[in-house]
Amino acid sequence: MTNLDFPPQYTRAGNTTHTGEVHAIPQDEQFAYGTAGFRFRAEKLPFIVYRCAYLASLRARQLDSAIGVMITASHNPAQDNGVKLVDPSGDMLSSQWEIYATEVINASDVDLPKVIRDFEKNFQRSSQSKIARGLIHNAKVVCGIDTRVSGPHLMEAARAGAALFNVKFVDIGVVSTPMLHYSVKSFNVPEFAEATHQGYYQAISDAFKELYDRTQEPDGSRYQPELIVDCANGVGAPRFRELLELIPEEKLRVEFRNENGELNHGCGADFVKIAQKMPDGFNSGAKEPKCASFDGDADRILYFRAKNGCQDGTAELFDGDRIAVLFAMYIKEQLDIYTSSKPRNSLKMGIVQTAYANGSSTRFIREHLKIEPIIVPTGVKHLHEAASEFDIGVYFEANGHGTIVFSKHFDSVVRR
Ligand SMILES: CC(=O)N[C@H]1[C@@H](OP(=O)(O)O)O[C@H](CO)[C@@H](O)[C@@H]1O
């Protein structure tokens, strides 16, 4: 086995920050891979990112696939950072590997070589593993960062971690968390989308234009293309600007706010949700068009506007609960039309929420849509997992994380 040579700046003892200071991490400081990976003050992260990238390289070799490493602390203040791993399908890391991640991070500098040798040996032995069968052609670690100053330094820590076993490293630069998830899947399933920023913009803008065309109403649409976006001073601004180049102005006209100030400070989806206030840079009194807010890594969105008659900056929210209900109503209507024409092709729709969901939304779903919502603990992975049990799984947290997932069965039945 390769001689394990750990760069001192990525050990617990020599952990070196983006400002060049040594910030040693004592052995009794233990960490756990949480719902959003590891997330702390940025000073703690160089050795954590290095070890996570090593683990990503092992997972990549085990499955002969691209594995993602996203370096972000999302809605947290600018001084924090974090790291999370993404599986080949573009979904969150499997829970068994979260345990491996915790074990690797918590090892002492002295024990780390043995911990890594044991992992390597176990995966060499497993006949399920592509490492064991010598089939490693597509293994790579795909890494993205958000806009934090500590990001580029942590990207280098990830590059070094992937290099421990000479696994290819792909730096995709400053991206939103959804872009990293999308890229990982695109590397593994080339027919899904081209694995470049442009490939992502193309896929999303094509979908938007198709939706726009399909939802035009004969008597004229009520849709208004004007939107003001609060970018939380994060990654949403530069990446959304690029995406917009592919969407004609008559379909979407965006005015950007909070592009270059302090990350997540007085703005962003978490601020708007918690304070129920208009973010910095928005006029509380004026009648503005639709407003939306991203968080720092643009993986959640909320809509809002100034509350009628309030001059004190109170915002009226169109949050994740309302977004879920709106999607669910539309899809249920389509599904009912479809089922009445093809009664034998039954498709099951589910709606997943957390305990933080507004009770009225839960009641509406139960009483008007006649669907019993599934309630799971906070954390995107819990919602995603539960929603994936259905042919159409609508999931949203009240704070704006969420999406809709479709099963393979849905694809095959509807395409047919
Ligand atoms: C990927 C993930 O699980 N993110 C978590 C995490 O959000 P971030 O936007 O990633 O900071 O914390 C939220 C609670 O504050 C929780 O609602 C959410 O599910």
PDBQT file of the ligand as one rigid body, heavy atoms in Angstrom, charges set to zero:
ROOT
HETATM    1  C1  LIG A 501     -28.953  19.985   3.779  1.00  0.00    +0.000 C 
HETATM    2  C2  LIG A 501     -29.660  20.126   5.078  1.00  0.00    +0.000 C 
HETATM    3  O1  LIG A 501     -30.075  19.142   5.657  1.00  0.00    +0.000 OA
HETATM    4  N1  LIG A 501     -29.774  21.383   5.535  1.00  0.00    +0.000 N 
HETATM    5  C3  LIG A 501     -30.358  21.728   6.827  1.00  0.00    +0.000 C 
HETATM    6  C4  LIG A 501     -29.704  23.033   7.268  1.00  0.00    +0.000 C 
HETATM    7  O2  LIG A 501     -29.940  24.017   6.298  1.00  0.00    +0.000 OA
HETATM    8  P1  LIG A 501     -28.790  24.767   5.459  1.00  0.00    +0.000 P 
HETATM    9  O3  LIG A 501     -29.501  25.644   4.438  1.00  0.00    +0.000 OA
HETATM   10  O4  LIG A 501     -28.000  23.679   4.800  1.00  0.00    +0.000 OA
HETATM   11  O5  LIG A 501     -28.019  25.560   6.421  1.00  0.00    +0.000 OA
HETATM   12  O6  LIG A 501     -30.259  23.469   8.491  1.00  0.00    +0.000 OA
HETATM   13  C5  LIG A 501     -31.680  23.738   8.456  1.00  0.00    +0.000 C 
HETATM   14  C6  LIG A 501     -32.132  24.128   9.851  1.00  0.00    +0.000 C 
HETATM   15  O7  LIG A 501     -31.564  25.293  10.230  1.00  0.00    +0.000 OA
HETATM   16  C7  LIG A 501     -32.424  22.471   8.013  1.00  0.00    +0.000 C 
HETATM   17  O8  LIG A 501     -33.775  22.823   7.878  1.00  0.00    +0.000 OA
HETATM   18  C8  LIG A 501     -31.855  21.948   6.703  1.00  0.00    +0.000 C 
HETATM   19  O9  LIG A 501     -32.494  20.751   6.360  1.00  0.00    +0.000 OA
ENDROOT
TORSDOF 0
